[in-house]
Amino acid sequence: MVHSPYREPKDAPFQGRHVNDESTLEIFEDYEPGLLDIDQCSHLIVLYWQDRADRNVLQSPTPWGPEVHGVFATRSPNRPNPIGLCVVELLGRDGPFLKVRAMDALEGSSLIDIKPYASEVDCVQDATIGWHEKLDLRPGELGWASHVPSDDKDGGTLDLMVKFDRKAVQDPSTLGSVEMIITGKLLIGCEL
């Protein structure tokens, strides 16, 4: 079971790798022996059930723009078989509890499986998403970000334009700057 700071879908980031929030994965007692040596892994692939997803959605816009794409060509949580996948950093283990960073699952989500992440096996350097590549955003250009969580008391979201360094988005380990702009004003600037 996932214990995370995200209670509602609107609370969760659109990708866990974009946040530093910590979560806890609770492994049922019967499966605890399967955690042997997991503390030797720096990162894990976590598969989980997105029980609050809309399973009737087959097409959806993305955070990258208002264009509609088939859900199997996106990372939308709303899909017929809502299995979530997240690569997390393992911070530590305490018995059946794993402390992780960069999880995007909601509180109470059921774990399906945990696997070690191995960059030499799991990272495909030249992988592409055709429609995303067609956005042709260059460093410093404006792109679209939809439904970004805001800091207001109502927990609303913002639709805003994002100026970003494409290399930093493709490889988050590379420092790049992100500027979020609303109606021509700088809202926030941060480092990836």
GIGICOR-V529215 format. One record per pair of residues at least 24 apart in sequence whose C-alpha atoms are under 8 Angstrom apart, sorted by the first residue. I is the first residue (numbers start at 1). J is the second residue. If there is no record, write none. Layout:
<<I	J> <I	J>>
This chain:
<<1	25> <1	26> <1	27> <1	28> <1	108> <1	109> <1	110> <1	111> <2	26> <2	105> <2	106> <2	107> <2	108> <2	109> <2	110> <2	111> <3	106> <3	107> <3	108> <3	109> <4	103> <4	105> <4	106> <4	107> <4	108> <5	106> <5	107> <6	104> <6	105> <6	106> <6	107> <7	106> <7	107> <8	106> <9	52> <9	106> <10	149> <10	155> <10	156> <10	157> <11	149> <11	155> <12	104> <12	105> <12	106> <13	104> <13	149> <14	63> <14	104> <15	104> <16	86> <16	87> <16	88> <16	102> <16	103> <16	104> <17	87> <17	88> <17	102> <17	103> <17	172> <18	102> <18	192> <19	102> <20	101> <20	102> <21	101> <21	102> <21	103> <22	99> <22	100> <22	101> <22	102> <22	103> <23	99> <23	100> <23	101> <23	102> <23	103> <24	97> <24	98> <24	99> <24	100> <25	97> <25	98> <25	99> <25	100> <25	111> <26	96> <26	97> <26	98> <27	96> <27	97> <28	96> <29	96> <32	95> <32	96> <35	96> <38	116> <39	90> <39	92> <39	93> <41	90> <41	116> <41	117> <42	89> <42	90> <42	91> <42	117> <43	87> <43	88> <43	89> <43	90> <43	116> <43	117> <43	118> <44	87> <44	88> <44	89> <44	90> <44	114> <44	115> <44	116> <44	117> <45	85> <45	86> <45	87> <45	88> <45	114> <45	115> <45	116> <45	117> <46	84> <46	85> <46	86> <46	87> <46	88> <46	111> <46	112> <46	113> <46	114> <46	115> <47	83> <47	84> <47	85> <47	86> <47	111> <47	112> <47	113> <47	114> <48	83> <48	84> <48	85> <48	105> <48	109> <48	110> <48	111> <48	112> <48	113> <49	82> <49	83> <49	84> <49	109> <49	110> <49	111> <49	112> <50	77> <50	82> <50	83> <50	84> <50	105> <50	106> <50	109> <50	110> <51	82> <51	109> <53	77> <53	78> <53	79> <53	82> <54	78> <54	79> <54	80> <55	79> <55	80> <55	81> <55	82> <56	80> <62	146> <63	144> <63	145> <63	146> <63	147> <64	132> <64	143> <64	144> <64	145> <64	146> <65	143> <65	144> <65	145> <65	146> <66	144> <66	146> <73	129> <87	117> <137	166> <138	164> <138	165> <138	166> <139	163> <139	164> <139	165> <139	166> <139	167> <140	164> <140	165> <168	192>>
